[in-house]
Amino acid sequence: MELSAGEIAKIKMLDNGCSVTTPVTLQVISNLQPFGNQNAGPLRFRCMASDGEQSIVMVLPVHLTALVDEQKICRYTVLKVQRYNFTKKKGPNDQMMSFIIVGDAEIVGTATDKLGSPEKLGMGSAAQPSAMAAPQQPQQQQQSAYQPQPQQQQQQQQQQNYGNSSFMSRVEESKPNAYSGGAMAPVHTGNAPILHPIKDLNPYHNRWTIRARVTQKSAIKSWNKPNSQGRLFSVNLLDDSGEIRATAFTQQVDRLFPMLEAGKVYYISNAQVKMARTQFSTLNNQYELTFDDSTVVEQCVETTGVPQEQFNFIPLANLMNHEKNSIIDVLCVVRDIGDLTEITPRNGPADRKMIKRELTVVDRSGYQVRLTLWGQEATEFSLPKDSIVAFKGVRVGDFGGRTLSLPSIGAMTANPDISEAHMLRGWYDSTGRDSAYQAYDGVAGGAGSGAAVRQDQLKTMAQVRDENLGGSDQPDYFTVKGTVVFIRSTSLAYPACASPDCNKKAIEDSMTGQWRCEKCERSFAAPDYRYIFSVNVSDETGHNWMQCFNDIGEKLLGCPASEMVRLQQTDDVAFTQKINEATFQEMVFRCRAKSETFNENTRVRISIMNMNPVDYVAESRRLNKLIESFSI
């Protein structure tokens, strides 16, 4: 059995708190002793480890305790350490003590004697733990270390092993449940530690303790890549100086996820400070924390002076002042809640699905905007309409003007207990519930472009024509209130591929009677019909032809395209009745106008993106305000 000679010397040159995943082979050269307070949680062991040249203190993980009890790991056992964290702390007499906290290891074998000639731990004889350097201990005494001891005897043993001021004793006494694997965080007792403000944390200062409130806590997420896999969760921590994001990976997930609860205040120390990855954080901090084996988390009962979650709310009327992909906070009322829908990412694999839910939100600025929730947030959203919600870290989009989207790093708080929310609730109940709101669907251009947001107000057919909407290189979006006066029913639908998420036209094979999709290179017994037809929509100023696709067709006609095709072929009376029921309905249409060129002829095509019945109460109020504006 060969040891990784010279590796301990390299380890001692590492930065404090460094995580290492390169395997190293070491030998246990001392008796294994209990590590910390045995009554506080699962038992861990520590020992002296050697690479044949030098030695270092090694703390074994909880899941290897059983192997120690079974004597499979004992003095002279050789271990292949797969993962570990390197830590340096002051020991007795203020001398630096180096040790590694093992994340995972496997047994290579057990030798009959010490391999190589390792030097003793470089701390001086006074700092050498007597229990670690116990090669002459009889076997019976060694075994007794694995048996439960009375509390007084245990504390005396710990003081003998580490000294009253040793790092290990101080850490373990301060975190009795730190390795309990699912327990709640222990409550801090004794004098309050010296606190360090979050804004002053940096990678060059290792001895610190912060007192912070958990303002956000993510769900546990998994990743599985060709070269790595694991789990993680993150929290946002806040004190009176600022905020910082902290993340726990893999083994730390089981330990820390149940400890940290949103809204509670904790003392936290011994975490790694790293440069922040801005793609995963919305906080104004150049650093972030990574929790590891040595991280200490204690609940703080005294919360005076620790602020609640901080927001920087932006009125919806000011969204044009923010560039695409900007991250902002908004406080708004949920005006409308859409259904769950499933989509396939444009650039992702065909079998990957994403779940979303669209909300329509409004605020006191008199604007409304579409806000999209994704994944778990969309699935678990259960708030009723007219709820007050504070969204933190939403991303600004420019599809059709301005939209908002809640990414995984964002969060939402329902009915927050803050003054702004109370004011919004009072305004909405007294005035806002019956107000008409402006939308962003017709706004083009980025921040500072000077685009007139009044373009998105309700248009008439005459205004659509006179303003030449759709006549430029970019599409125009507008809303119009009109009546469907005619449906072109001679060709309502086309035969589409029956594969999920493929809408290509299928062609019938006259030889086999099968329907084939050239894109998917598959054949089907029957196609999946999809709507594509035109309607003529009229208002008091004129009319326009508009194109309807499958979703709008189902909404207008009230049945799938396959059903309409069947009626058209088998029951002309029922088919005509369906068409008649759909005509002369007054609706509010959300439209897209764009120039298209075919055979050197250019024309503007208007497509219906969404439609809803007219809200006559809101429409009456809108008309009343319009009349009042004329000052007649």
Rosetta blueprint (number, residue, H / E / L):
1 M L
2 E L
3 L L
4 S L
5 A L
6 G L
7 E H
8 I H
9 A H
10 K H
11 I H
12 K L
13 M L
14 L L
15 D L
16 N L
17 G L
18 C L
19 S E
20 V E
21 T L
22 T L
23 P L
24 V E
25 T E
26 L E
27 Q E
28 V E
29 I L
30 S L
31 N L
32 L L
33 Q E
34 P E
35 F L
36 G L
37 N L
38 Q H
39 N H
40 A H
41 G L
42 P L
43 L L
44 R L
45 F E
46 R E
47 C E
48 M E
49 A E
50 S E
51 D L
52 G L
53 E L
54 Q L
55 S E
56 I E
57 V E
58 M E
59 V E
60 L L
61 P L
62 V H
63 H H
64 L H
65 T H
66 A H
67 L H
68 V H
69 D H
70 E L
71 Q L
72 K L
73 I L
74 C L
75 R L
76 Y L
77 T E
78 V E
79 L E
80 K E
81 V E
82 Q E
83 R E
84 Y E
85 N E
86 F E
87 T E
88 K E
89 K E
90 K E
91 G L
92 P H
93 N H
94 D H
95 Q L
96 M E
97 M E
98 S E
99 F E
100 I E
101 I E
102 V E
103 G E
104 D E
105 A E
106 E E
107 I E
108 V E
109 G E
110 T E
111 A L
112 T L
113 D L
114 K L
115 L L
116 G L
117 S L
118 P L
119 E L
120 K L
121 L L
122 G L
123 M L
124 G L
125 S L
126 A L
127 A L
128 Q L
129 P L
130 S L
131 A L
132 M L
133 A L
134 A L
135 P L
136 Q L
137 Q L
138 P L
139 Q H
140 Q H
141 Q H
142 Q H
143 Q H
144 S H
145 A L
146 Y L
147 Q L
148 P L
149 Q L
150 P L
151 Q H
152 Q H
153 Q H
154 Q H
155 Q H
156 Q H
157 Q H
158 Q H
159 Q H
160 Q H
161 N H
162 Y H
163 G L
164 N L
165 S L
166 S L
167 F H
168 M H
169 S H
170 R H
171 V H
172 E H
173 E H
174 S H
175 K L
176 P L
177 N L
178 A L
179 Y L
180 S L
181 G L
182 G L
183 A L
184 M L
185 A L
186 P L
187 V E
188 H L
189 T L
190 G L
191 N L
192 A L
193 P L
194 I L
195 L L
196 H L
197 P L
198 I H
199 K H
200 D H
201 L L
202 N L
203 P L
204 Y L
205 H L
206 N L
207 R L
208 W L
209 T E
210 I E
211 R E
212 A E
213 R E
214 V E
215 T E
216 Q E
217 K E
218 S L
219 A L
220 I L
221 K E
222 S E
223 W E
224 N E
225 K E
226 P L
227 N L
228 S E
229 Q E
230 G E
231 R E
232 L E
233 F E
234 S E
235 V E
236 N E
237 L E
238 L E
239 D E
240 D L
241 S L
242 G E
243 E E
244 I E
245 R E
246 A E
247 T E
248 A E
249 F E
250 T L
251 Q H
252 Q H
253 V H
254 D H
255 R H
256 L H
257 F L
258 P L
259 M L
260 L L
261 E L
262 A L
263 G L
264 K L
265 V E
266 Y E
267 Y E
268 I E
269 S E
270 N L
271 A L
272 Q E
273 V E
274 K E
275 M E
276 A L
277 R L
278 T H
279 Q H
280 F H
281 S L
282 T L
283 L L
284 N L
285 N L
286 Q L
287 Y E
288 E E
289 L E
290 T E
291 F E
292 D L
293 D L
294 S L
295 T L
296 V E
297 V E
298 E E
299 Q E
300 C L
301 V L
302 E L
303 T L
304 T L
305 G L
306 V L
307 P L
308 Q L
309 E L
310 Q L
311 F L
312 N L
313 F E
314 I L
315 P L
316 L H
317 A H
318 N H
319 L H
320 M H
321 N H
322 H L
323 E L
324 K L
325 N L
326 S L
327 I E
328 I E
329 D E
330 V E
331 L E
332 C E
333 V E
334 V E
335 R E
336 D E
337 I E
338 G L
339 D L
340 L L
341 T E
342 E E
343 I E
344 T L
345 P L
346 R L
347 N L
348 G L
349 P L
350 A L
351 D L
352 R L
353 K L
354 M E
355 I E
356 K E
357 R E
358 E E
359 L E
360 T E
361 V E
362 V E
363 D L
364 R L
365 S L
366 G L
367 Y E
368 Q E
369 V E
370 R E
371 L E
372 T E
373 L E
374 W E
375 G H
376 Q H
377 E H
378 A H
379 T H
380 E H
381 F L
382 S L
383 L L
384 P L
385 K L
386 D L
387 S L
388 I E
389 V E
390 A E
391 F E
392 K E
393 G E
394 V E
395 R E
396 V E
397 G E
398 D L
399 F L
400 G L
401 G L
402 R L
403 T E
404 L E
405 S E
406 L L
407 P L
408 S L
409 I L
410 G L
411 A E
412 M E
413 T E
414 A E
415 N L
416 P L
417 D L
418 I L
419 S H
420 E H
421 A H
422 H H
423 M H
424 L H
425 R H
426 G H
427 W H
428 Y H
429 D H
430 S H
431 T L
432 G H
433 R H
434 D H
435 S L
436 A L
437 Y L
438 Q E
439 A L
440 Y L
441 D L
442 G L
443 V L
444 A L
445 G L
446 G L
447 A L
448 G L
449 S L
450 G L
451 A L
452 A L
453 V H
454 R H
455 Q H
456 D H
457 Q L
458 L E
459 K E
460 T L
461 M H
462 A H
463 Q H
464 V H
465 R H
466 D H
467 E L
468 N L
469 L L
470 G L
471 G L
472 S L
473 D L
474 Q L
475 P L
476 D E
477 Y E
478 F E
479 T E
480 V E
481 K E
482 G E
483 T E
484 V E
485 V E
486 F E
487 I E
488 R L
489 S L
490 T L
491 S L
492 L L
493 A E
494 Y E
495 P E
496 A E
497 C L
498 A L
499 S L
500 P L
501 D L
502 C L
503 N L
504 K L
505 K E
506 A L
507 I E
508 E E
509 D L
510 S L
511 M L
512 T L
513 G L
514 Q L
515 W E
516 R E
517 C E
518 E L
519 K L
520 C L
521 E L
522 R E
523 S E
524 F E
525 A L
526 A L
527 P L
528 D E
529 Y E
530 R E
531 Y E
532 I L
533 F E
534 S E
535 V E
536 N E
537 V E
538 S E
539 D E
540 E L
541 T L
542 G E
543 H E
544 N E
545 W E
546 M E
547 Q E
548 C E
549 F L
550 N H
551 D H
552 I H
553 G H
554 E H
555 K H
556 L H
557 L H
558 G L
559 C L
560 P L
561 A H
562 S H
563 E H
564 M H
565 V H
566 R H
567 L H
568 Q H
569 Q H
570 T H
571 D L
572 D H
573 V H
574 A H
575 F H
576 T H
577 Q H
578 K H
579 I H
580 N H
581 E H
582 A H
583 T L
584 F L
585 Q L
586 E E
587 M E
588 V E
589 F E
590 R E
591 C E
592 R E
593 A E
594 K E
595 S E
596 E E
597 T E
598 F E
599 N L
600 E L
601 N E
602 T E
603 R E
604 V E
605 R E
606 I E
607 S E
608 I E
609 M E
610 N E
611 M E
612 N E
613 P E
614 V L
615 D L
616 Y H
617 V H
618 A H
619 E H
620 S H
621 R H
622 R H
623 L H
624 N H
625 K H
626 L H
627 I H
628 E H
629 S H
630 F L
631 S L
632 I L
